[in-house]
Structure formats: C-alpha cells, structure tokens
Amino acid sequence: VRALRMQGRAPSGGPLRAAFDRAAAVLPDGVADRPLDADIAIAADLVPHLARLLPPEERPRPL
C-alpha cells in the first residue's frame, strides 16, 4: 500500500483492489520515513480479513 501510494497508483479493480482498499483504510496515510512497527502489526491483523476476499476454493487452509 505504501509503495503504491508513493507512486500515486492503486490496483484497477477486482479482488486486488478490494484488498488494497481494505488495507489503505486501516494503514497510516503518511509516506514519510518512520518506524514500521505499527504498520506491520496492523497488516498482520489484516491478513485474515484479506483471505476472505478470495473465493472459498482459493482460501488457505487453517494450520
């Protein structure tokens, strides 16, 4: 998300755009240099939600 923001770009559509929008909604907006600890924690919490954007047959199986 951060790299795409720095380029002023976003995915055009589909599941990738849905994932981008979901992540962009919860990650900090700024692109200035900063510690990424908080961003990584937010992203880790977001992963299970992103998996739900996949069709059921493509979702990873729980360990």
C-alpha positions as CSV (number, residue, x, y, z in Angstrom):
1,V,0.0,0.0,0.0
2,R,2.7,2.4,1.0
3,A,4.7,1.8,-2.2
4,L,1.6,2.3,-4.4
5,R,0.7,5.5,-2.5
6,M,4.2,6.8,-3.1
7,Q,3.7,6.3,-6.8
8,G,0.2,7.7,-6.8
9,R,-1.2,4.4,-8.0
10,A,-3.8,1.8,-7.0
11,P,-4.9,-1.5,-8.5
12,S,-7.5,-1.1,-11.1
13,G,-10.1,-3.5,-9.8
14,G,-11.2,-6.9,-8.7
15,P,-10.0,-8.7,-5.6
16,L,-6.6,-6.9,-5.6
17,R,-8.3,-3.5,-5.5
18,A,-10.6,-4.7,-2.7
19,A,-7.6,-5.8,-0.7
20,F,-5.8,-2.6,-1.4
21,D,-8.8,-0.5,-0.3
22,R,-9.2,-2.5,2.9
23,A,-5.6,-2.2,3.8
24,A,-5.5,1.5,2.8
25,A,-8.4,2.2,5.1
26,V,-6.5,1.0,8.2
27,L,-2.9,1.8,7.5
28,P,-1.5,5.2,8.2
29,D,-1.6,7.7,5.2
30,G,1.8,9.2,5.5
31,V,4.7,8.1,3.3
32,A,7.5,9.8,5.2
33,D,10.3,7.7,6.8
34,R,9.2,6.3,10.1
35,P,9.5,3.1,12.1
36,L,7.2,0.5,10.5
37,D,6.4,-1.5,13.7
38,A,2.8,-0.2,13.9
39,D,2.2,-0.7,10.1
40,I,3.4,-4.3,10.4
41,A,1.2,-5.0,13.4
42,I,-1.8,-3.6,11.6
43,A,-1.0,-5.6,8.4
44,A,-0.7,-8.8,10.5
45,D,-4.1,-8.2,11.9
46,L,-5.5,-7.6,8.5
47,V,-4.3,-10.8,6.8
48,P,-7.3,-13.0,8.0
49,H,-9.7,-10.4,6.6
50,L,-7.9,-10.3,3.3
51,A,-8.2,-14.1,2.9
52,R,-12.0,-13.7,3.0
53,L,-11.8,-11.7,-0.3
54,L,-10.7,-14.9,-2.1
55,P,-13.1,-17.4,-3.4
56,P,-13.6,-20.3,-0.9
57,E,-11.7,-22.8,-3.0
58,E,-8.6,-20.5,-3.1
59,R,-8.5,-19.6,0.6
60,P,-5.6,-21.0,2.6
61,R,-6.5,-23.8,4.9
62,P,-6.0,-23.3,8.7
63,L,-2.9,-24.9,10.2
